[in-house]
Every structure is written in C-alpha cells, then in structure tokens.
Amino acid sequence: MAGVGKLLKQAQKMQKQIEGLQGQLDAKELEITSGGGAVKIKISGSGKFLGLTLDPEFLKEDAKFVSDTILTAVQDAAKQAKEQNDAEMQKVTSAFQMPGMF
C-alpha cells in the first residue's frame, strides 16, 4: 500500500517539525506585565514559567490586591503562551490531514 507509506513519511516529517518547533518555543520568552508594571512574569512560548519580578512598592499594598494582581498576571501569561503555542502548532499540523480524521 503506497498510500500508507506516504502517510508514514508525512507523519515522520511532521514529528520532526513539531520537535523543532518545540525547541523554538522553549527558547522564546514572553514578558507579561500586570498592575501597571508592578508584576512582571517571564514565560517561554511553550508555557514554562521563567521568572517573576515584583515591584517592592507594590508589596506594600493590600494583601488581597497583591494576590489578585499576581494571579491575574499568571493567568494572562499562561493564556498568551498557550495561544502562541497553539498558533505555531496549527501551522505545522495543518499541512498533515488524514482523510476522514478532520
């Protein structure tokens, strides 16, 4: 079955592209700020948190406000990294569609 061999080669090619893309996303850094710059989060394009910086003056604020602002920043960073990851993966996987699968 020549069709199966072709699909297998396409799948192997896509796997290599995905592995390369994952390396690129790991290396890419996003910086997300919240609270007017009081909270800065660094996250890789693959979603790994790399750093958190808090303005010392910000820490003097109400504890609930500080907590909510940090949580919002973390959620926003995770969302942006996921959106970027999904968009890049879509570029790679869109070329490979098996009949009857999509």
Sequence and secondary structure as in RCSB ss.txt:
>XXXX:A:sequence
MAGVGKLLKQAQKMQKQIEGLQGQLDAKELEITSGGGAVKIKISGSGKFLGLTLDPEFLKEDAKFVSDTILTAVQ
DAAKQAKEQNDAEMQKVTSAFQMPGMF
>XXXX:A:secstr
 HHHHHHHHHHHHHHHHHHHHHHHHHH EEEEEETTTTEEEEEETTS EEEEEE TTGGGS HHHHHHHHHHHHH
HHHHHHHHHHHHHHHHHHTT   TTT 
